[in-house]
């Protein structure tokens, strides 16, 4: 069983359903798209499993908008986040703060690790938009 299917089985065992239309596949990867409501803000997550079962990437998109006039302060804020939370990289794209985390996996893949990291990112995002 590949890592993607292990993750789906794990989510189902925790009674966390995924909508059929939230699962995508292309020639290189499987993607699970999740929208999480955090502090009344819809946050988009993409969890990407490569088909070679070598890595899992978690993207958190459009956390909060950034005004051009505040970009210097926001960059300082992002640098502080990246220093404090070493497992997650924060960056700006299209005037929005985003985050990414990668897990290198091999034969010891644990879907629980992906779930735990996803929850860590959700808690960080909750602090940011609070």
C-alpha positions as CSV (number, residue, x, y, z in Angstrom):
1,X,0.0,0.0,0.0
2,X,1.4,3.4,-0.9
3,X,1.8,6.3,1.6
4,X,-1.2,8.2,0.2
5,X,-3.5,5.2,0.8
6,X,-2.0,4.7,4.3
7,X,-2.9,8.4,5.0
8,X,-6.4,8.1,3.7
9,X,-7.0,4.9,5.8
10,X,-5.6,6.7,8.9
11,X,-7.9,9.7,8.4
12,X,-10.9,7.3,8.0
13,X,-9.9,5.4,11.1
14,X,-10.0,8.7,13.0
15,X,-13.4,9.3,11.5
16,X,-12.1,12.3,9.5
17,X,-13.9,12.1,6.2
18,X,-12.5,13.5,3.0
19,X,-14.7,14.7,0.2
20,X,-14.2,12.7,-3.0
21,X,-13.7,16.0,-4.9
22,X,-10.8,16.9,-2.5
23,X,-8.6,14.1,-3.8
24,X,-6.6,14.7,-7.0
25,X,-4.0,12.6,-8.9
26,X,-1.6,13.4,-11.7
27,X,1.3,11.4,-13.1
28,X,3.7,12.4,-10.3
29,X,1.6,12.8,-7.1
30,X,-1.6,12.4,-5.2
31,X,-3.0,15.6,-3.6
32,X,-5.5,16.0,-0.8
33,X,-7.1,19.4,-0.6
34,X,-8.6,20.4,2.7
35,X,-10.3,23.7,3.7
36,X,-10.1,24.3,7.5
37,X,-12.1,27.0,9.2
38,X,-9.7,28.7,11.7
39,X,-11.0,31.7,13.6
40,X,-13.8,32.2,11.0
41,X,-11.2,32.2,8.2
42,X,-11.1,29.5,5.5
43,X,-7.6,28.3,5.2
44,X,-6.6,26.0,2.3
45,X,-4.3,23.1,2.8
46,X,-2.8,20.8,0.1
47,X,-1.1,17.6,1.2
48,X,1.0,16.2,-1.6
49,X,2.3,12.6,-1.7
50,X,4.8,11.8,-4.4
51,X,4.1,8.5,-6.2
52,X,7.6,7.3,-5.4
53,X,6.8,7.5,-1.7
54,X,9.8,9.6,-1.0
55,X,8.2,12.7,0.5
56,X,5.1,14.4,1.6
57,X,4.6,18.2,1.3
58,X,2.0,20.2,3.2
59,X,1.1,23.6,1.8
60,X,-1.0,26.1,3.8
61,X,-2.2,28.8,1.4
62,X,-3.5,32.3,1.8
63,X,-3.2,32.5,5.6
64,X,-3.5,36.3,5.7
65,X,-3.2,39.2,3.2
66,X,-0.2,41.5,3.2
67,X,-0.4,45.2,2.3
68,X,2.5,46.5,0.2
69,X,3.2,49.3,2.6
70,X,3.7,46.8,5.5
71,X,5.9,44.4,3.5
72,X,9.0,45.2,5.5
73,X,7.3,44.5,8.9
74,X,5.7,41.4,7.5
75,X,9.1,40.1,6.3
76,X,10.5,40.6,9.8
77,X,7.4,38.8,11.2
78,X,7.9,35.9,8.7
79,X,11.6,35.7,9.7
80,X,10.6,35.4,13.3
81,X,8.1,32.7,12.5
82,X,10.7,30.7,10.5
83,X,13.1,31.0,13.4
84,X,10.6,29.8,16.0
85,X,9.0,27.1,14.0
86,X,11.8,25.2,12.3
87,X,9.6,22.5,10.8
88,X,7.5,25.0,8.8
89,X,8.7,27.6,6.3
90,X,6.6,30.7,5.9
91,X,6.8,32.9,2.8
92,X,4.9,35.5,0.8
93,X,3.2,34.8,-2.5
94,X,0.7,37.0,-4.3
95,X,0.6,39.3,-1.2
96,X,-0.4,36.6,1.1
97,X,1.4,34.7,3.8
98,X,1.7,31.0,3.0
99,X,3.5,28.0,4.7
100,X,5.1,24.8,3.6
101,X,6.5,21.8,5.4
102,X,8.1,18.7,3.9
103,X,8.6,15.3,5.3
104,X,11.1,12.9,3.7
105,X,9.8,9.4,4.1
106,X,11.0,5.9,3.3
107,X,9.8,2.5,4.4
108,X,9.0,4.0,7.8
109,X,6.1,6.2,6.7
110,X,3.7,7.1,9.5
111,X,0.4,8.8,8.5
112,X,0.2,9.9,12.1
113,X,3.3,12.1,11.6
114,X,1.6,13.9,8.7
115,X,-1.5,14.4,10.7
116,X,0.5,15.7,13.7
117,X,2.4,18.2,11.5
118,X,-0.9,19.3,9.9
119,X,-2.2,20.0,13.4
120,X,0.9,21.9,14.3
121,X,0.5,24.1,11.3
122,X,-3.1,24.7,12.1
123,X,-2.2,25.8,15.7
124,X,0.5,28.2,14.3
125,X,-2.0,29.6,11.8
126,X,-4.5,30.1,14.6
127,X,-2.0,32.2,16.5
128,X,-1.2,34.3,13.4
129,X,-4.8,35.2,12.5
130,X,-6.0,35.5,16.1
